[in-house]
Amino acid sequence: MNPSEELRGTLALVHHELTDDPAKRQGQIGMITDIDLDQDDVFVSFEKGHQAKYSTDALLVLRNHKDVYRDLMSNATKMDSPDFKALFQLNLLQQSGSAKDLRSAMEIAQSNEKIRAYSMSSLEDKLGVVRDFAEYQEQAVTRGR
Protein backbone atom coordinates (compact mmCIF):
# COMPACT_ATOMS: atom_id res chain seq x y z
CA MET A 1 0.00 0.00 0.00
CA ASN A 2 1.41 3.41 -0.91
CA PRO A 3 1.60 6.24 1.65
CA SER A 4 -1.27 8.15 0.03
CA GLU A 5 -3.68 5.26 0.46
CA GLU A 6 -2.38 4.49 3.93
CA LEU A 7 -2.94 8.07 5.14
CA ARG A 8 -6.52 8.46 3.94
CA GLY A 9 -8.74 8.56 7.00
CA THR A 10 -5.90 9.59 9.30
CA LEU A 11 -6.64 12.35 11.78
CA ALA A 12 -4.42 15.42 11.48
CA LEU A 13 -4.06 18.57 13.53
CA VAL A 14 -3.46 21.83 11.68
CA HIS A 15 -0.31 23.34 13.17
CA HIS A 16 -1.12 25.96 15.81
CA GLU A 17 1.60 28.28 14.51
CA LEU A 18 0.61 28.15 10.85
CA THR A 19 0.78 31.79 9.75
CA ASP A 20 -0.92 31.60 6.37
CA ASP A 21 -4.10 29.54 6.57
CA PRO A 22 -6.86 30.82 4.28
CA ALA A 23 -9.22 28.24 5.83
CA LYS A 24 -8.48 29.60 9.35
CA ARG A 25 -8.23 26.10 10.85
CA GLN A 26 -5.08 26.51 12.97
CA GLY A 27 -5.23 24.14 15.94
CA GLN A 28 -8.20 22.17 14.60
CA ILE A 29 -8.49 18.44 14.01
CA GLY A 30 -9.52 17.10 10.63
CA MET A 31 -9.31 13.93 8.59
CA ILE A 32 -7.03 13.41 5.62
CA THR A 33 -9.22 12.66 2.61
CA ASP A 34 -6.66 12.77 -0.19
CA ILE A 35 -2.98 13.41 -0.70
CA ASP A 36 -0.81 14.28 -3.69
CA LEU A 37 2.79 13.81 -2.62
CA ASP A 38 4.18 15.07 -5.92
CA GLN A 39 2.57 18.47 -5.30
CA ASP A 40 2.86 18.30 -1.48
CA ASP A 41 -0.91 18.77 -1.24
CA VAL A 42 -2.91 17.21 1.56
CA PHE A 43 -6.68 17.58 1.53
CA VAL A 44 -8.29 17.66 4.96
CA SER A 45 -11.97 17.47 5.82
CA PHE A 46 -13.32 19.15 8.94
CA GLU A 47 -16.66 19.07 10.72
CA LYS A 48 -19.68 20.39 8.85
CA GLY A 49 -18.15 19.43 5.49
CA HIS A 50 -15.46 22.11 5.40
CA GLN A 51 -12.36 21.13 3.42
CA ALA A 52 -8.95 22.70 3.05
CA LYS A 53 -5.61 21.98 1.38
CA TYR A 54 -2.33 21.99 3.30
CA SER A 55 1.29 21.08 2.78
CA THR A 56 2.72 18.16 4.74
CA ASP A 57 4.66 20.44 7.09
CA ALA A 58 1.46 22.25 8.17
CA LEU A 59 -0.16 19.13 9.62
CA LEU A 60 0.63 17.18 12.77
CA VAL A 61 -0.19 13.50 13.24
CA LEU A 62 0.15 11.18 16.21
CA ARG A 63 3.47 9.39 16.47
CA ASN A 64 3.59 5.61 16.73
CA HIS A 65 2.20 4.59 20.12
CA LYS A 66 5.29 2.48 20.89
CA ASP A 67 7.57 5.49 20.35
CA VAL A 68 5.33 7.68 22.51
CA TYR A 69 5.39 5.06 25.29
CA ARG A 70 9.19 4.70 25.09
CA ASP A 71 9.66 8.47 25.34
CA LEU A 72 7.09 8.68 28.13
CA MET A 73 8.93 6.12 30.24
CA SER A 74 12.41 7.47 29.54
CA ASN A 75 11.38 11.06 30.34
CA ALA A 76 9.01 10.38 33.25
CA THR A 77 11.25 12.07 35.82
CA LYS A 78 11.52 15.20 33.66
CA MET A 79 7.75 15.68 33.35
CA ASP A 80 5.41 17.17 35.90
CA SER A 81 2.70 14.86 37.17
CA PRO A 82 -0.29 16.31 35.23
CA ASP A 83 1.61 16.14 31.92
CA PHE A 84 2.79 12.60 32.64
CA LYS A 85 -0.77 11.50 33.42
CA ALA A 86 -2.17 13.21 30.32
CA LEU A 87 0.47 11.67 28.07
CA PHE A 88 -0.07 8.26 29.65
CA GLN A 89 -3.83 8.57 29.06
CA LEU A 90 -3.20 9.68 25.47
CA ASN A 91 -0.99 6.64 24.93
CA LEU A 92 -3.61 4.25 26.34
CA LEU A 93 -6.25 5.74 24.05
CA GLN A 94 -3.86 5.52 21.12
CA GLN A 95 -3.12 1.85 21.82
CA SER A 96 -6.84 1.06 21.75
CA GLY A 97 -6.86 2.10 18.10
CA SER A 98 -10.58 2.84 17.82
CA ALA A 99 -11.51 5.95 15.84
CA LYS A 100 -13.19 7.49 18.90
CA ASP A 101 -10.17 6.85 21.13
CA LEU A 102 -7.72 8.16 18.53
CA ARG A 103 -9.73 11.37 18.29
CA SER A 104 -9.76 11.65 22.10
CA ALA A 105 -5.98 11.12 22.14
CA MET A 106 -5.55 13.84 19.56
CA GLU A 107 -7.79 16.19 21.57
CA ILE A 108 -5.49 15.73 24.58
CA ALA A 109 -2.50 16.70 22.43
CA GLN A 110 -4.46 19.54 20.85
CA SER A 111 -4.94 21.27 24.19
CA ASN A 112 -1.43 20.93 25.64
CA GLU A 113 1.76 22.09 23.94
CA LYS A 114 4.06 19.84 26.00
CA ILE A 115 1.95 16.77 25.28
CA ARG A 116 1.84 17.73 21.60
CA ALA A 117 5.64 17.85 21.49
CA TYR A 118 5.93 14.31 22.89
CA SER A 119 3.06 12.70 21.00
CA MET A 120 2.92 14.30 17.56
CA SER A 121 5.15 14.90 14.58
CA SER A 122 4.64 16.71 11.32
CA LEU A 123 3.13 14.72 8.50
CA GLU A 124 6.23 15.68 6.53
CA ASP A 125 8.44 13.89 9.09
CA LYS A 126 6.15 10.85 9.16
CA LEU A 127 6.22 10.65 5.37
CA GLY A 128 10.00 10.82 5.44
CA VAL A 129 9.99 7.66 7.52
CA VAL A 130 7.33 6.05 5.33
CA ARG A 131 9.20 6.97 2.16
CA ASP A 132 12.48 5.62 3.54
CA PHE A 133 10.81 2.34 4.52
CA ALA A 134 9.11 2.07 1.12
CA GLU A 135 12.47 2.59 -0.59
CA TYR A 136 14.02 -0.07 1.65
CA GLN A 137 11.24 -2.53 0.78
CA GLU A 138 11.65 -1.77 -2.91
CA GLN A 139 15.38 -2.40 -2.72
CA ALA A 140 14.82 -5.64 -0.81
CA VAL A 141 12.47 -6.86 -3.52
CA THR A 142 14.82 -5.94 -6.35
CA ARG A 143 17.79 -7.49 -4.56
CA GLY A 144 15.91 -10.69 -3.82
CA ARG A 145 16.92 -11.11 -0.19
Helices and strands as residue ranges (DSSP letters): H 3-7, E 11-14, E 29-36, E 41-45, G 47-49, E 51-54, G 56-58, E 59-62, H 65-74, G 76-78, H 81-96, H 99-110, H 113-119, E 120-122, H 123-143
